Amino acid sequence: MNRVLFLLVVLIPAACFAYGPRTDRFGVFSKGEEFLKPLSESASLWHLQDEDTISYDDGYGYWYSVAGSEWGVRFTAELPCTVRGVLVMSFGFGADCSLFVRDDSTGLPGPIVLDTFYQGGSYPLWDRIDLPNPYYEMNSFWITGRYPKPPYILADSINQGHRSYYSFDGQGWLPYSAGDLMIRAIVAYGETLVHDISITNLSDLPTGVRVDTQYVFKVVYRNLGSSLDSFVGQVIVQDSKGFIELDTLTDTISVMPRQSGVYNVTWTPDKYGETYSVTATSHLSGDMNPENDTFLATTYSYMDGEIYYDDFSCELWLNVDRDDNDKFGVKFALPGAPSYISGARLFVDDTLRFDNLALCPDSGGLPDTLNPYVTALNIVAGERPSWIWVDFDTSLTLVDADTVWLVVRWPDSKSGPYIGSDRDYPIDGNSWAYSDSTGWKKWTQTDFMMRIVSIPLIGIEEAEVIRPSSLGNVRAFPNPFSTKTRLTLVQDLAGEDPGGENISVVIYDLSGRSVKRFSNAEMAELLSPGGAVWNGTDDKKASLPSGLYFLVLRTSRSSFTTKTVILR
């Protein structure tokens, strides 16, 4: 009984929508030979110009999806074919939809071999999505899609193909029996080439990568040709300025016809706030289809301790067009308390200013904007579009709570920039909007691209001597820095150590490990009026990686801590 009730809420009849046959739309098809067949019923193969469109639905939308996050259809080829694209019927404007071609795994969706995205909701027209790389298949394959609701995937009223499935997590799959999903495969036959190595995907490469962290991702390749071939794989990682961080070649790889494989690539990003392009290429002498030799992916670097709810990709810009004390806020769950909030950043489209950016405590589930920890005024981006980075005075941002808010306020002139937001499913639901006329309202359409950096206090060696009231006794400028920063004393230490013999400076990384102890000569420079220059090296004069560091100055009576950030 539970299963029956559950299936009833998965899809809802679309009675309020005028679905039905559209002769002006379907008249361009002519029936062809049945190359693909479902498990028990005949499938229809339609001819569209030089391509074949395989469908199991009858073209009449009756149900639309409510539960479930991913829906898919299984296709079985009796003849080898090249999957070129997909036709999908959906309605309701919303976030971009993700589309996947998957291998078949004992009758269920298997590993992803191709993926792309598209803007759905074109009912009563079919959405056509051409795959970035054609996929060659001899047996069964799946086409699945994730629909944020809206748009909603449609199904017809009678299940004839018995090939439609749905999933809540992309791993466990259940059959959908009320109808056939309106997902169709666009294929072509007789296109087999003798020599054709294709790079089909980069898997295990996250959308966001943490600086100075090693990643191992996979390059997925497939021999689409009809002969045994050997090729060399190459992966190049470049930053936004074209600097090559990684350029690696594999040994020769041999692969049988119609077979797939993977090889691993190891990479450690070393620049914070970068947009990296990752390009995988196959080098095969005599390759007859060079268009599928390359696969390009993009990933974005972030700092250790950075908390975020967006996926690094801006799909929608947001602004306000009124003077009503408008604010955007994001609620952050802190991984450890107490924590220092060392800074924040937000993604904007222009170099116009915001009135202020405030780090606020939580009060009954809403931000306490009357008692902020710290407020930065007139923040602005240096270029467009870009991230605004705001460096907080950590003497004010020691948060002994599990929740904190970042709130940005637009100027009264209504001339502020747009804030980037991520509308890919799922939406985390931590974004809020405020005006005097409405109060705080949860924003459920997108995730605002606003972030904070949190450093748990327990991760720092000798944390008991760190006194927030004394933070900042040593000033670092510039901060953050890439090559060098000048350290100067904010106040005279004569009262702390009259003889000046017991003053020391030690720099720690986030793990609490001592990486640099100032020599006597460096201490003499620091105590001089001009201060000392630190070039971001450790005791062995090796350059330290990007990240947050704590400079601890000790005297015979006290200890003072300053944080600084290296951005390579």
N, C-alpha and C positions, 0 to 999 in steps of 0.2 A: 504493500500500500504506500509505503514511504516513497518507493521509486516512482510510482505512478504520479503521486502528488508533485514530486520534484520535477519530472518531465513536463508537467503542465505549466510550470513557471519558467521553463527554459525558453520557449518561444511562444509568442502571443499572436493570435490571428490579426492580420492587418486589414480588418474589415473596413476601417475608416479610410483606407487608401484605395485608389482606383486601379488595382492591379488587374491585368487581363491581357489577352493577345493584342499585339500591336503589329498589324500587318505591314505598316509602313516601316517598322523596324526589322521584323523578321523576314520580310520579303526578299532581302538580299541573300538569303541562304538557299541552297539547294541540297537536297538530301544526297548523301554519298554512301559508299560501302562501309559496313560496320567493322572497322579495324579494332575497336576496343569494346570489350563486353564486361558488364558488371558480374557480380558473383552469381546472380540467378536470373537477371533480366537482361534484355537487349538494350544496348545504349544507342544513342543517336549520334552519328558522325555527320557534321555539316561542313560543307566546303565554303570557305570564305577566301575568294581570290586564289592565291597560291598556297594557302594554309588550310589546315583542317581544324575545326573547332569541335572538341568532344564534350558532350554534356550528358548528364543523367537527369536533369530537371526538365519539366515540361514547359518552362517559360512563363508560368503563372505564379507570381508571388502571393503566398497565403500567410506564412508565418514570418515573424521577425525575432531576432535574438534579444533576450533580456539577461539571462544568466550565462555563465561561461565566458571565458575571455578569448579563447582561440577555437576556430571552427575549421574543419578540413574535409576534403573529398579524396578518395583513393581512386587512382586510374591504373588500369592494367593494359599494357601494350602487347598485342600479339605480333606486331612487327616493330623493329627498331625505329624510334622516332626522335626528333629534336624538339624539346619543349621550348617554344619561343616566347610565350606570354600567357596571360590569364584574362578571362572575362569574369567580372563580378557584378552582381546586382545588389545594391544596398541603398538605403535612404537615410536622411537625416544628416545635416551638416555637423561636423565635429572635428575631433583631432585626426591627425594622419593615421592611416591604417598600416600595419605591418603585414607583409606578404612573404610566405616562405615556400620553397620547393624542398621537400624532404624525401629521403630514401624510404622505401617500405621496409619495415622491420616486423616480419611474421604477421602481416596483416594490420599493423598499426603504424602511425607516423614515427619515423626514425630520425636520424641526424639531419640537421639542416645543411643542404648543399648550396642553396642560393637564397638570398633574402633581398628585399627591397621594400619601399613604402610608397603609398599613394594617398591622394585625397579622395575619399569615397563620398557616397551619398548622391549619385547622379540620377537616381530613379526619375523617370522611367527609362533612361538610357543605361546601357551597360558601360561600366568602367573597364577600359582596356589598359592593361599594364604590361608593357614589354619588359622582359627580363634583361638585366644588365649583361648577362652572358647566357647564350642558349645552352640548354642542358640536354645531353644525349642520354636516352634511356632505352633499355631492351626489355624490361619487365614492368614492374609496378613502381609507381611514384605517388606522392601526395602533394597536394596544394592546400596550404592552410593559411589562415589569416587571423590577425588579432584586431578586434573591433571595439573601440573605446565606449561605444553606446552613448551618444551617436558617433558615427553612423552605425546602422544595424544591418547585419547580413540577412538576406531573405532566403526562404525555402518554399518549395511548392507544397501542395496539400497532401500528396500521396507519396509514400516512400517506395519507389520501384527499384532503385539501384542498390539499396542497403549498403551504401559506401560513405555515408555522412557521419562524422564523429565530432565531439567537442571536448574541450579540456579547460580546467580552471588554472592550470599552472604550466601548460605546454609539455607535461611529462605523462601524467595519467590521463588516459583517453576513454571516453564512454560513447557508445553508439547513439546516434540520434535517429529515432524511428518515425517521427511524425511526417517527414517529408524529405525531399532531396534538396540539399543546399544549392543555391544558384551560383556555383563556382564552376567555371569551364576552363579547359586547357586548350591553348592554341599550339598546335604541333605541326611539324612538317616531316615528310617521309622521303627516303631516298637521298639524304644529304650526307651520308657517311663519307668522310675524307680518309685518305690513306694515312696522313700524318697530321695529327691535331691534338696538341696538349693544351688543356685549359686550366687556368687558376680559377677555382670556383668560389673560394671563400677564405677569409681570415677569421678563425675561431679562437675563442679564449683571449681576445684582445679587448679589454674593457673600454667603454666610452671615455672613462676618466682614469688616469694613471697617476699614482703618487710619486712625487719627486724622490729620487735616490732609492727606489724600490725595484727589485728585479722582477721582470715579467717574462713568462714563457708562453708564447702563443703559437698557434698552429696554422700553417699554410696548407689548404686543401686543394689538391690537384686531381685531374681526371684525364685519362687518355680517351678522347672522343674518336680517335682514328681507328683504322682497321688493322694496324700492324703494331708489333712490339716496338716501342721507341724508348730512347734514353735522352734525358734532358738535364740541364743545370738550372736550379732555382736561385733567384736573387731577391733579396729584400733590402729596400732602402728606406730609412726613416729620416725625414727632414723637418726642421722647425719652420716657423712662419716666415723667416727671412731667407730660407733656402739653404741654411747650413745643414750639412749631412752629419747626423749623429751616429748612424749605423749604415754600413754597406757590406753585406755578407753574401757569399756564394756557397751553395751546397756542393757536395761531391756529386758525381753523375748518378742520377736516379733512373732506374729502368722500370717501366710499367707496361703491363699487358693491355691489349685492346679492351675498352669498355670498363676498365678498372680504375678505382680511385685510391688515393693515398694521402698521407700527411707528412710533413716534416716540421720540426720544432725550431723556433727562433727565440733567442734570449736577448733581452734589451732592458737597459736601466735608464729611464729618463732623468736628465739632470737639470732641466730648466723649469722654473715655476711659472704658471700662467701661460703656457705655450699651447699653440695649436699644432699638433704634429700630423703630418701626412705619412702614411705607411703604405708603400707600394711593393707588391709581390709580383714577380715576373718569371715566366718560364722561357728558357732559351733552348730552342730545338731547331737544329739545322733542317731546312726544308719544311718547316711548319706551314701548312696550307691554309691556316685560318688565324692570322696574327691578331685579329680583333679580340680574341678571348684569352690572350696570353698574359694579361695584366689585371690585377685586382687592386683597387685603391680603397683604403679605409682612413678614417680620421679619428684621432683621440686627443684628449685635452689633459694637461697636467694640473695637479693641485697640490697643496701643501699638506704635510703631516699635521693632523689635528683639525683639518678643515671639515666643517659640517655643512652639508648641502642637501637639497631635496630635488633640484633640477637634474637633468641628464646631460648638461653641458651644451645642449643644442637649443637655440632660440627659435621657436616657431610662431610666436605672437608678441608684438610690442604693445604695451599698455600705458595709458596716460589718463589724466583727468582734464576736463574742460569746464572748470568752474572754480570759484573762490569759496570753499567751504571747509577750510582747515583739513584738506585731504591728506591722508597718510596711507602708506602700504606697510604691512608688518608681516614678519615671518616668525613663527614660534619654533624654537630649537630645543630639542632634548639633549642634555649634556651627558656624555658617557661617564663622567666621573666628577664628583664634587668633594672638596672645592676645586675650582678650575680658574685659571686666568684666561680671559678673552683678550687675545693679543691684537685682534684686528677684525675687519670685515671688508667685504667687497660686494659690489652689485654691478650688473651688466646693463649698460645704457646705450642709446643709439646716437647721442649727440653730446656736444660740449657745453650745453646749458647747465645751469647750477640747480641743485636742490637747496631748500632752505636749511635743512639739517638732517643728520643721521644720528639716531640715539640707540644706545644699548640699554634696555629696560628690564626690570624684574617682572616676574609674573604676579598678577594679583587676581585671584579667582578665575583663572583661565584667560585673562586678557592682559595686555601690556599696561604697566603702571608708568605712563608717560609723564606724570608729574614728578616722579622721583627716579630719574634715569641714573644709571651708574656713570655714564659719560655721554657727552653730546659733541658731535663734530659739526661745525657750522659751514654753510656755503660750499658744500662738496661738489666737485666737478671733475669730469673726465678730461684727460689730456688729448685724446683723439676720438674719432667716431668710426664705428662703434667700438667700445672697449669696456674693460672692467675698471671701475673706480675702486682703488684700494685705500682704506682708511686705517691708519695705525693708531691703536688705542694706548693710552697711558695705563699700563697694567697696575699702577698703584691705586687705580680707581675701579678696576674690573676684576677683582677677585670675587667670584660668584660662588657662594656656598649654597647652591640650590640645584635642582635637577632640570630646571627650565629657565630659559632666558629669551628675550625678544629683541629683534632688530627692527627698528621703525624708521622709515624715511618720510619726510614731509615735503610736499610740493610748495613752491613759492606762491604767494598770493597773486602774482602777476599771471598765473596760468601759462608760464613760458618754460616750465621744466621739461627735461628730456623724457623720452619713453623708457620704461623699464622692460627688459627682456623677460620672457616667461616661456616655460616648457609645457606644452600641452599633450605630450605623449602619455599614453596610458601605462601604468596607473597614476592617478593624481594623489599625492601624499596628503593633501588637505591641511597643510600647515600655514597657508597663506591667508591673510586677512586684509580687508580694506576698511578705511574709516572716513567718515565725514561728520560734521557737527549735526547734520539733519538726520543721519541714519545710525550713528554710533558704529561700533565695530561689527562687521559682518564677515563670516567666513567666505572666502573666494574658492569655489570648487571647480572652476573651468581650467585653470592652469596652475603650475607651480612657479612662483616668482623666483627670478635668478638673483637671490640675495643670500649671502653666506657669512659665516663667522669662522674664526680659528680659535679652538679651545685647547689649552694645555693643562692637563690635570696636575695639581700641585704635588701629588704623591709620586710623580715620575722624576722629581728633581732631587739630586743628592743633597743631603743636609738641609732638607726643606724646612726644618724647624727654625732656621735662622733667617729665613726670608720674611721680611717685615714689609707688608704693603705700604706702610706709612713712610718707609725709607727708600722705596724703589725710585730709581732715577737719579741717584747720587752721582752716577757717571753718565754723561750724555754721549750718545753715538750719533754722528752726523756725517754723511747721510745714513738713513735707516728706514727701510732696507737698503742694502748696498750690494754691488756685484764684484768689485775689485778691491776697494779699500774704504775704510771709514775712520774718522778722527774721533778719538775718545778724549773727553775733557771732564774735569771735575766741576760739578754744579756748585759745590760749597767747599770751604776750607776745612781740611781734616785735622788741623792743628789740635783742636780740642779732643779729637778722637784718639790721636796718638802723638803726644808732644814730641817724642824723639824721632818719629818717622821711621823707626826701625822695624816695626811689626806690621807694616802695610803690605798686602799682597793682592794680586788679581789672578783669578783662575776662571777659565771659560769652560762651560759644560754644554753638552748637547742635550737633546730631549730625553735620552735614556738615563741621564744623570752621570754620564761618563766624562771625566776630565779630559779635554782635548788640547788645552793650551794654558800654560802657566807663564806669566810675564817674568822676564829676566830682570836683573837689577837695573840694567841699562834702560829697558822698556819702562820700568817703574819710575825711573828718574825723569823720563820724558813725560809720562802721565802726570806727574806731580808738578811739572813745569807749566807756566802760563799757557803755552801753545798746545799742551796735551800730547798724546801719542797717536801714531797712525797704525792701525791693524789691518793687514791685507787679507784677512780671512784664512790664515794658515794655522796648522797645528804645531805641536812642539817639534815635529820633524820637518817643518817648513813645507809640508804638503798642503795643497788647497783643500779646504773643507767643502763638502757638498752643500747644495742649497738646503735651507732649513732654518729653524729657530734655535738660537743659542742664548745661554744665560751667562752674563758676566758678573761674577761675585767678587766684590771688593771687601776685604776683611781688614780690620784694624785690631788693636789690642782690646778694644772695648765693644765693637759693634761689627755688624756685617750688612752690606748693602748689595742689592741685586738690580741689574739692568738687563733687559732682553734686547737682542738685535737679530735681524733677519738677513741671511745671505740669499741673494737671487742670482744664480749663475746664468 
